Amino acid sequence: MSAEDENIREKVNARCEEEKEKYSGASESSPGSTPLNILRSCLLSEDNLLNLSLPERPVHLGPWKAGNLGMIYGPRGIGKTFLCLAFGLSISRGLSLGPWDAGTPTGVIYVDAEMPLDQEQSRLRRMVKGLPPPQAPFAILSNEHLHLSGKPTINLQEEAWRQGFAEFMKESKSTYGVLILDNLSSLMPGCKENDKESWDAVNAWLIGLRFLGILVVVIHHAGKSGDQRGTSGREDALDMVIKLTRPAGHSPDQGARFDVTFTKARGVTGTAAVPFQFQVTEHPADPERLVWMTETMKGSSRDIIIAMLGAGIPQKDISAILEKDPAYISRVKAKAIRDGFLKKGNDFTGKGKEKYGNVDLSQYWSC
């Protein structure tokens, strides 16, 4: 490593330590609170920890509690913003979302660094139409609005913006308990996405918001591999990571329709951890109103089974690959034949080929 590289590394490490002190509250420590004194006085014995009285963290939506850190990522154009708007609106109104039960409403700040303001306005107007009134505020911080107002736009690589958010969330904690960041690339312009060290200061900032009890959700893009783009180190401190993927048989005319699956779910169990499908569509009686719908992934597995049958994959192999009961495969096949998607010999009908013929089965089967 060159002297210049070593100098850069030292500066990055020094800055990270400054961030940790700033946001974790270490800056408020008394002069005598040296690491040695802290180690001497702050160890918790097993009994101390078990008998420690801890406040219960409010649940805002399903498994999402105050202080959780999460990421939702997916391919460009899949509909990440639709899901996260529904997420925020559900929290501010005390609504459920799919398998996630309604929790304690709290205020939500939605930071949009990418979408044009007129589109943001249109989406929000159509999505709130028909919803019950909010029980807590839902606020938008738009980069375009800042620009039009002659203000600097948000850049989370800058210490001033991180400090500003931390101080605002601290002073507004009784009003706003959720921060949604849409999206990471637009909020960190010029960031080297594969460089973990460039993420360290933001990571320390997020941990500081966790200490404040703020639920933070970061929206990010998927890379070519299908995983979140850039360093995997971003996920280290997160409690939950959700991957969005297009379901089998999806066609562009269906709009925002995708599968929602946890890839990391710290402390999430039961029905809250079950993958589900999310879709936004126009209300049949009012095209100016957008509604979101969810269903369990059972329907998606059925789509995959039909696609595999039409591709000529034997039923016993489908059962083994998908870990499904053979009787269930037979029931799906029989219904697909009745619905006109399959012929009795397992070949696609014209309708079946149109809907399921282009499903990518490479992750399940290779010839």
Secondary structure as a PSIPRED ss2 file (coil, helix, strand):
# PSIPRED VFORMAT (PSIPRED V4.0)

   1 M C   1.000  0.000  0.000
   2 S C   1.000  0.000  0.000
   3 A H   0.000  1.000  0.000
   4 E H   0.000  1.000  0.000
   5 D H   0.000  1.000  0.000
   6 E H   0.000  1.000  0.000
   7 N H   0.000  1.000  0.000
   8 I H   0.000  1.000  0.000
   9 R H   0.000  1.000  0.000
  10 E H   0.000  1.000  0.000
  11 K H   0.000  1.000  0.000
  12 V H   0.000  1.000  0.000
  13 N H   0.000  1.000  0.000
  14 A H   0.000  1.000  0.000
  15 R H   0.000  1.000  0.000
  16 C H   0.000  1.000  0.000
  17 E H   0.000  1.000  0.000
  18 E H   0.000  1.000  0.000
  19 E H   0.000  1.000  0.000
  20 K H   0.000  1.000  0.000
  21 E H   0.000  1.000  0.000
  22 K H   0.000  1.000  0.000
  23 Y H   0.000  1.000  0.000
  24 S H   0.000  1.000  0.000
  25 G C   1.000  0.000  0.000
  26 A H   0.000  1.000  0.000
  27 S H   0.000  1.000  0.000
  28 E H   0.000  1.000  0.000
  29 S C   1.000  0.000  0.000
  30 S C   1.000  0.000  0.000
  31 P C   1.000  0.000  0.000
  32 G C   1.000  0.000  0.000
  33 S C   1.000  0.000  0.000
  34 T C   1.000  0.000  0.000
  35 P H   0.000  1.000  0.000
  36 L H   0.000  1.000  0.000
  37 N H   0.000  1.000  0.000
  38 I H   0.000  1.000  0.000
  39 L H   0.000  1.000  0.000
  40 R H   0.000  1.000  0.000
  41 S H   0.000  1.000  0.000
  42 C C   1.000  0.000  0.000
  43 L C   1.000  0.000  0.000
  44 L C   1.000  0.000  0.000
  45 S C   1.000  0.000  0.000
  46 E H   0.000  1.000  0.000
  47 D H   0.000  1.000  0.000
  48 N H   0.000  1.000  0.000
  49 L H   0.000  1.000  0.000
  50 L H   0.000  1.000  0.000
  51 N C   1.000  0.000  0.000
  52 L C   1.000  0.000  0.000
  53 S C   1.000  0.000  0.000
  54 L C   1.000  0.000  0.000
  55 P C   1.000  0.000  0.000
  56 E C   1.000  0.000  0.000
  57 R C   1.000  0.000  0.000
  58 P C   1.000  0.000  0.000
  59 V E   0.000  0.000  1.000
  60 H E   0.000  0.000  1.000
  61 L E   0.000  0.000  1.000
  62 G C   1.000  0.000  0.000
  63 P C   1.000  0.000  0.000
  64 W E   0.000  0.000  1.000
  65 K E   0.000  0.000  1.000
  66 A C   1.000  0.000  0.000
  67 G C   1.000  0.000  0.000
  68 N C   1.000  0.000  0.000
  69 L E   0.000  0.000  1.000
  70 G E   0.000  0.000  1.000
  71 M E   0.000  0.000  1.000
  72 I E   0.000  0.000  1.000
  73 Y E   0.000  0.000  1.000
  74 G E   0.000  0.000  1.000
  75 P C   1.000  0.000  0.000
  76 R C   1.000  0.000  0.000
  77 G C   1.000  0.000  0.000
  78 I C   1.000  0.000  0.000
  79 G C   1.000  0.000  0.000
  80 K H   0.000  1.000  0.000
  81 T H   0.000  1.000  0.000
  82 F H   0.000  1.000  0.000
  83 L H   0.000  1.000  0.000
  84 C H   0.000  1.000  0.000
  85 L H   0.000  1.000  0.000
  86 A H   0.000  1.000  0.000
  87 F H   0.000  1.000  0.000
  88 G H   0.000  1.000  0.000
  89 L H   0.000  1.000  0.000
  90 S H   0.000  1.000  0.000
  91 I H   0.000  1.000  0.000
  92 S H   0.000  1.000  0.000
  93 R H   0.000  1.000  0.000
  94 G C   1.000  0.000  0.000
  95 L C   1.000  0.000  0.000
  96 S C   1.000  0.000  0.000
  97 L E   0.000  0.000  1.000
  98 G C   1.000  0.000  0.000
  99 P C   1.000  0.000  0.000
 100 W E   0.000  0.000  1.000
 101 D C   1.000  0.000  0.000
 102 A E   0.000  0.000  1.000
 103 G C   1.000  0.000  0.000
 104 T C   1.000  0.000  0.000
 105 P C   1.000  0.000  0.000
 106 T C   1.000  0.000  0.000
 107 G E   0.000  0.000  1.000
 108 V E   0.000  0.000  1.000
 109 I E   0.000  0.000  1.000
 110 Y E   0.000  0.000  1.000
 111 V E   0.000  0.000  1.000
 112 D E   0.000  0.000  1.000
 113 A C   1.000  0.000  0.000
 114 E C   1.000  0.000  0.000
 115 M C   1.000  0.000  0.000
 116 P C   1.000  0.000  0.000
 117 L H   0.000  1.000  0.000
 118 D H   0.000  1.000  0.000
 119 Q H   0.000  1.000  0.000
 120 E H   0.000  1.000  0.000
 121 Q H   0.000  1.000  0.000
 122 S H   0.000  1.000  0.000
 123 R H   0.000  1.000  0.000
 124 L H   0.000  1.000  0.000
 125 R H   0.000  1.000  0.000
 126 R H   0.000  1.000  0.000
 127 M H   0.000  1.000  0.000
 128 V H   0.000  1.000  0.000
 129 K C   1.000  0.000  0.000
 130 G C   1.000  0.000  0.000
 131 L C   1.000  0.000  0.000
 132 P C   1.000  0.000  0.000
 133 P C   1.000  0.000  0.000
 134 P C   1.000  0.000  0.000
 135 Q C   1.000  0.000  0.000
 136 A C   1.000  0.000  0.000
 137 P C   1.000  0.000  0.000
 138 F E   0.000  0.000  1.000
 139 A E   0.000  0.000  1.000
 140 I E   0.000  0.000  1.000
 141 L E   0.000  0.000  1.000
 142 S E   0.000  0.000  1.000
 143 N H   0.000  1.000  0.000
 144 E H   0.000  1.000  0.000
 145 H H   0.000  1.000  0.000
 146 L H   0.000  1.000  0.000
 147 H H   0.000  1.000  0.000
 148 L H   0.000  1.000  0.000
 149 S C   1.000  0.000  0.000
 150 G C   1.000  0.000  0.000
 151 K C   1.000  0.000  0.000
 152 P C   1.000  0.000  0.000
 153 T C   1.000  0.000  0.000
 154 I C   1.000  0.000  0.000
 155 N C   1.000  0.000  0.000
 156 L C   1.000  0.000  0.000
 157 Q C   1.000  0.000  0.000
 158 E C   1.000  0.000  0.000
 159 E H   0.000  1.000  0.000
 160 A H   0.000  1.000  0.000
 161 W H   0.000  1.000  0.000
 162 R H   0.000  1.000  0.000
 163 Q H   0.000  1.000  0.000
 164 G H   0.000  1.000  0.000
 165 F H   0.000  1.000  0.000
 166 A H   0.000  1.000  0.000
 167 E H   0.000  1.000  0.000
 168 F H   0.000  1.000  0.000
 169 M H   0.000  1.000  0.000
 170 K H   0.000  1.000  0.000
 171 E H   0.000  1.000  0.000
 172 S C   1.000  0.000  0.000
 173 K C   1.000  0.000  0.000
 174 S C   1.000  0.000  0.000
 175 T C   1.000  0.000  0.000
 176 Y E   0.000  0.000  1.000
 177 G E   0.000  0.000  1.000
 178 V E   0.000  0.000  1.000
 179 L E   0.000  0.000  1.000
 180 I E   0.000  0.000  1.000
 181 L E   0.000  0.000  1.000
 182 D E   0.000  0.000  1.000
 183 N C   1.000  0.000  0.000
 184 L H   0.000  1.000  0.000
 185 S H   0.000  1.000  0.000
 186 S H   0.000  1.000  0.000
 187 L H   0.000  1.000  0.000
 188 M C   1.000  0.000  0.000
 189 P C   1.000  0.000  0.000
 190 G C   1.000  0.000  0.000
 191 C C   1.000  0.000  0.000
 192 K C   1.000  0.000  0.000
 193 E C   1.000  0.000  0.000
 194 N C   1.000  0.000  0.000
 195 D C   1.000  0.000  0.000
 196 K H   0.000  1.000  0.000
 197 E H   0.000  1.000  0.000
 198 S H   0.000  1.000  0.000
 199 W H   0.000  1.000  0.000
 200 D H   0.000  1.000  0.000
 201 A H   0.000  1.000  0.000
 202 V H   0.000  1.000  0.000
 203 N H   0.000  1.000  0.000
 204 A H   0.000  1.000  0.000
 205 W H   0.000  1.000  0.000
 206 L H   0.000  1.000  0.000
 207 I H   0.000  1.000  0.000
 208 G H   0.000  1.000  0.000
 209 L H   0.000  1.000  0.000
 210 R H   0.000  1.000  0.000
 211 F H   0.000  1.000  0.000
 212 L C   1.000  0.000  0.000
 213 G C   1.000  0.000  0.000
 214 I C   1.000  0.000  0.000
 215 L E   0.000  0.000  1.000
 216 V E   0.000  0.000  1.000
 217 V E   0.000  0.000  1.000
 218 V E   0.000  0.000  1.000
 219 I E   0.000  0.000  1.000
 220 H E   0.000  0.000  1.000
 221 H E   0.000  0.000  1.000
 222 A E   0.000  0.000  1.000
 223 G C   1.000  0.000  0.000
 224 K C   1.000  0.000  0.000
 225 S C   1.000  0.000  0.000
 226 G C   1.000  0.000  0.000
 227 D C   1.000  0.000  0.000
 228 Q E   0.000  0.000  1.000
 229 R C   1.000  0.000  0.000
 230 G C   1.000  0.000  0.000
 231 T C   1.000  0.000  0.000
 232 S H   0.000  1.000  0.000
 233 G H   0.000  1.000  0.000
 234 R H   0.000  1.000  0.000
 235 E H   0.000  1.000  0.000
 236 D C   1.000  0.000  0.000
 237 A C   1.000  0.000  0.000
 238 L C   1.000  0.000  0.000
 239 D C   1.000  0.000  0.000
 240 M E   0.000  0.000  1.000
 241 V E   0.000  0.000  1.000
 242 I E   0.000  0.000  1.000
 243 K E   0.000  0.000  1.000
 244 L E   0.000  0.000  1.000
 245 T E   0.000  0.000  1.000
 246 R C   1.000  0.000  0.000
 247 P C   1.000  0.000  0.000
 248 A C   1.000  0.000  0.000
 249 G C   1.000  0.000  0.000
 250 H C   1.000  0.000  0.000
 251 S C   1.000  0.000  0.000
 252 P H   0.000  1.000  0.000
 253 D H   0.000  1.000  0.000
 254 Q H   0.000  1.000  0.000
 255 G C   1.000  0.000  0.000
 256 A C   1.000  0.000  0.000
 257 R E   0.000  0.000  1.000
 258 F E   0.000  0.000  1.000
 259 D E   0.000  0.000  1.000
 260 V E   0.000  0.000  1.000
 261 T E   0.000  0.000  1.000
 262 F E   0.000  0.000  1.000
 263 T E   0.000  0.000  1.000
 264 K E   0.000  0.000  1.000
 265 A E   0.000  0.000  1.000
 266 R C   1.000  0.000  0.000
 267 G C   1.000  0.000  0.000
 268 V C   1.000  0.000  0.000
 269 T C   1.000  0.000  0.000
 270 G H   0.000  1.000  0.000
 271 T H   0.000  1.000  0.000
 272 A H   0.000  1.000  0.000
 273 A H   0.000  1.000  0.000
 274 V C   1.000  0.000  0.000
 275 P C   1.000  0.000  0.000
 276 F E   0.000  0.000  1.000
 277 Q E   0.000  0.000  1.000
 278 F E   0.000  0.000  1.000
 279 Q E   0.000  0.000  1.000
 280 V E   0.000  0.000  1.000
 281 T E   0.000  0.000  1.000
 282 E E   0.000  0.000  1.000
 283 H E   0.000  0.000  1.000
 284 P C   1.000  0.000  0.000
 285 A C   1.000  0.000  0.000
 286 D E   0.000  0.000  1.000
 287 P E   0.000  0.000  1.000
 288 E E   0.000  0.000  1.000
 289 R E   0.000  0.000  1.000
 290 L E   0.000  0.000  1.000
 291 V E   0.000  0.000  1.000
 292 W E   0.000  0.000  1.000
 293 M E   0.000  0.000  1.000
 294 T E   0.000  0.000  1.000
 295 E E   0.000  0.000  1.000
 296 T E   0.000  0.000  1.000
 297 M C   1.000  0.000  0.000
 298 K H   0.000  1.000  0.000
 299 G H   0.000  1.000  0.000
 300 S H   0.000  1.000  0.000
 301 S H   0.000  1.000  0.000
 302 R H   0.000  1.000  0.000
 303 D H   0.000  1.000  0.000
 304 I H   0.000  1.000  0.000
 305 I H   0.000  1.000  0.000
 306 I H   0.000  1.000  0.000
 307 A H   0.000  1.000  0.000
 308 M H   0.000  1.000  0.000
 309 L H   0.000  1.000  0.000
 310 G H   0.000  1.000  0.000
 311 A C   1.000  0.000  0.000
 312 G C   1.000  0.000  0.000
 313 I C   1.000  0.000  0.000
 314 P C   1.000  0.000  0.000
 315 Q H   0.000  1.000  0.000
 316 K H   0.000  1.000  0.000
 317 D H   0.000  1.000  0.000
 318 I H   0.000  1.000  0.000
 319 S H   0.000  1.000  0.000
 320 A H   0.000  1.000  0.000
 321 I H   0.000  1.000  0.000
 322 L H   0.000  1.000  0.000
 323 E C   1.000  0.000  0.000
 324 K C   1.000  0.000  0.000
 325 D C   1.000  0.000  0.000
 326 P H   0.000  1.000  0.000
 327 A H   0.000  1.000  0.000
 328 Y H   0.000  1.000  0.000
 329 I H   0.000  1.000  0.000
 330 S H   0.000  1.000  0.000
 331 R H   0.000  1.000  0.000
 332 V H   0.000  1.000  0.000
 333 K H   0.000  1.000  0.000
 334 A H   0.000  1.000  0.000
 335 K H   0.000  1.000  0.000
 336 A H   0.000  1.000  0.000
 337 I H   0.000  1.000  0.000
 338 R H   0.000  1.000  0.000
 339 D C   1.000  0.000  0.000
 340 G C   1.000  0.000  0.000
 341 F C   1.000  0.000  0.000
 342 L E   0.000  0.000  1.000
 343 K C   1.000  0.000  0.000
 344 K C   1.000  0.000  0.000
 345 G C   1.000  0.000  0.000
 346 N C   1.000  0.000  0.000
 347 D C   1.000  0.000  0.000
 348 F E   0.000  0.000  1.000
 349 T C   1.000  0.000  0.000
 350 G H   0.000  1.000  0.000
 351 K H   0.000  1.000  0.000
 352 G H   0.000  1.000  0.000
 353 K H   0.000  1.000  0.000
 354 E H   0.000  1.000  0.000
 355 K H   0.000  1.000  0.000
 356 Y H   0.000  1.000  0.000
 357 G C   1.000  0.000  0.000
 358 N C   1.000  0.000  0.000
 359 V C   1.000  0.000  0.000
 360 D C   1.000  0.000  0.000
 361 L C   1.000  0.000  0.000
 362 S C   1.000  0.000  0.000
 363 Q C   1.000  0.000  0.000
 364 Y C   1.000  0.000  0.000
 365 W C   1.000  0.000  0.000
 366 S C   1.000  0.000  0.000
 367 C C   1.000  0.000  0.000
